[in-house]
Amino acid sequence: MFDLTLYYFPTCPYCKKVLQVIENNDLDEIELKNINQDQEAEAELIEVGGKRQVPCLFIDGEPLYESDEIVAWLKSNLVDN
């Protein structure tokens, strides 16, 4: 299994797209961190990823940016086809 954390903020349309896929497929193994409400999460995102860009899915500690790439990864690795 993967260690997964999604850094996001709720008003971001790209984050909403990723969150919709997570919700629609009951992917509750993904830890969600709202960087607008959690200063530690924001600091982690910048420290590890190098920038304050969301959505960002950390897969075993490696950042993946861009909502389309995140959705594609989720569908190919976690969603039952």
C-alpha positions in Angstrom: 0.0 0.0 0.0 1.0 3.6 -0.5 1.5 6.3 2.0 -0.7 9.1 0.6 -1.3 12.7 1.7 -3.2 15.3 -0.3 -2.4 18.9 0.4 -5.2 21.2 -0.8 -7.4 24.1 0.0 -11.2 24.0 -0.4 -11.8 26.9 -2.8 -9.2 25.8 -5.4 -11.1 24.4 -8.4 -8.2 22.0 -9.2 -8.3 20.7 -5.7 -12.1 20.2 -5.9 -11.6 18.0 -9.0 -9.2 15.8 -7.1 -11.3 15.7 -4.0 -14.3 14.7 -6.1 -12.5 11.7 -7.4 -11.4 10.8 -3.9 -14.9 11.1 -2.5 -16.7 9.3 -5.4 -14.3 6.3 -5.0 -14.3 6.2 -1.2 -10.5 6.6 -1.1 -10.4 7.2 2.6 -6.8 5.9 2.9 -5.6 9.3 1.6 -4.8 11.8 4.4 -6.2 15.3 3.6 -4.4 18.4 4.7 -6.0 21.8 4.2 -3.1 24.2 4.0 -5.3 27.2 4.8 -6.3 25.8 8.2 -3.1 23.9 9.1 0.1 26.0 9.2 2.2 22.9 9.8 0.8 21.3 6.7 1.6 24.4 4.7 5.2 24.4 6.0 5.5 20.6 5.2 4.3 21.2 1.7 6.8 24.0 1.1 9.7 22.2 2.8 9.3 18.9 1.0 7.7 20.0 -2.3 9.6 23.2 -2.6 6.6 25.3 -3.4 3.1 26.2 -2.1 1.2 24.7 -5.0 -2.0 22.7 -4.5 -3.3 20.2 -5.1 -0.2 18.2 -4.3 -0.4 14.4 -3.6 2.5 13.0 -1.7 3.0 9.4 -2.7 5.5 7.7 -0.3 7.0 11.1 0.4 7.3 12.2 -3.3 5.2 15.2 -4.4 2.9 14.9 -7.5 1.4 18.2 -8.7 -1.2 19.0 -11.4 -4.8 17.8 -10.8 -5.0 15.8 -14.1 -1.8 13.9 -13.2 -3.1 13.2 -9.7 -6.5 12.0 -11.0 -4.7 9.8 -13.5 -2.5 8.3 -10.8 -5.4 7.7 -8.5 -7.4 6.0 -11.2 -4.6 3.8 -12.3 -3.4 2.8 -8.8 -6.4 2.9 -6.5 -9.7 2.9 -8.3 -11.2 -0.4 -9.2 -11.9 -0.4 -12.9 
